[in-house]
């Protein structure tokens, strides 16, 4: 039983050091200032006072989108209740403290505005209050609905779209909505800036609306948190075990609270993503940059250090608030599950189920998901309605992907002979990170195909095969993270068995990034060279498809790299109710930086 939540579930060690604020937004015990924080007249745009009025909590002009000072709204898809034919969602709003609790009214065109849906208080940071409003829409038998909604029955009107009980669901997937710290302004400009792919996605949404956008990890890039001077004394500790046991100070806690709150507000509500959330409900999974680069894939002395453990809790606190519309206290009531983490399972109508495993909270150097969480996961999917034809498993990192074994061995060699301790190497950012570990080691450990995770990966796939066999459900993987796009599959080793009758046939769609820079051709070429056919076991093999025989410009891709294309993209999914297949398109940014080119993939249902 994973409900109610035990306090020990919130932190593996001694509990998070939560900073409590009084009615004036001042931490109890007096202000906890951190290096770089400006008193009285802060100039730092990355702190609370650089974005909100310190007295009223109202957003400053550059964040204000509504005349009433409310930040939001942000829509989230919660679930479809098939028994009552009801669509369930939630609306997140950030409201200045002292304002009345907000309400939401809906109009689905069937009889005027609804009664106001009330808000529940989630949390408060300084002068800003988080509110969640749960909303419901009855599904028509055969007509999709355009649902208009308002906050407090005043101000701007927004709208979203819900399918009928008998019409196909349409959803999209994207990942990596931000820039790595190493990306230059020149590189951003050459790609057309932030919004080329976003503009295309929203334009398609206006013509044929999506019902859900699945945000596939790295919804923002929080790596910047480590650039603060507040970490310098901790990072300067030479002995790694002394550093492990060094305390997470009150000043660190205050900085973490301020950084994650402000970074989320700026990235989510001052962007095309923020615009999309007013009209296209989200369902979010997490990946490392939502916390910080490589979280969970570092050696135990780092993962179990007081600083990592406590800082991770602040990152997840705000992931829950902004991306899941919940808190650690309420998350199990809101249907998130896991031994410690935050997985979800949702019905995209009667025929498609969506599984969003949390592959970060429980991750360690030797584990991606805890064994008990896998049991909870399969208990839930085994109880899915018998109408389900597709189970789409959304993962941060692809589970079908070329092996990177030779890079892993090189990095292991660097570490084993102690090269990270040589000062001239420590200054080379390409080799060693700020913690003194090989720079790429966390990226290698992140992959399901990393040697240390191969057995866990195998057992996960075999359990999904058994579910597919018993329930006659097609399993499809969708993932991002790698800043390129492509498709692969698991399948039975027998070439005579067509996909329609093969329960081991499990496609993998790779769609990344919607904003971040693609990897250089040299990297794609190296990965492409290892994209061979591999055996999962004696009955199952895996491979990548040659999906990109032609690039978006009609030419052969560089070096004939036809399996992975290094261009920005998103993907779309439409149910074909005539044969219960899933129609997939990867929409790849054109080299003119205007619009996208679609690469279609058909995912057949599993015939009985």
Secondary structure, DSSP 4 states (H G I P E B T S, - for coil): ---SPPGGGG-SSS---PPPB-TTSPBTTS----TTPPSSS---TTSGGGTB-TTT-PBPTTT--STT--EEEEEEEEEEETTTTEEEEEEEEEEETTSPPPEEEEE-SSSSPPPPEEEEEEEEETTEEEEEEEEEEEPPSS--EEEEEEETTEEEEEEEEE--TTS--EEEEE---S--TT--HHHHHHTT-S-HHHHHHHHHHHHS--SEEEE-S-SS--GGGGGSGGGHHHHT--SHHHHHHS---HHHHHHHHHHHHHHHHHHHHSSHHHHHHTTS-EEE---GGGTSTTTT-S-HHHHTSHHHHHHHHHHHHHHHHHHHS--TTTTTTTT-B-SSS-BEEEEETTTEEEEE---STT-BTTBSS-HHHHHHHHHHHTTS-TT--EEEEEEEE-SS----HHHHHHHHHHHHTTGGGSHHHHT-TTTB-TTSSBTTHHHHHHSTTSGGGHHHHHHHHHHHHHHHHHHT-EEEEEEE-SSSEEEEEEEES-TTS-GGG-TT-EEEEEE--SSSPPPPHHHHHHHHHT---EESSSSEEEEE----SS-TTSSPPGGG--SEE-S-EEEEEEEETTTTEEEEEEEEE-TTSSSEEEEEEEE-----
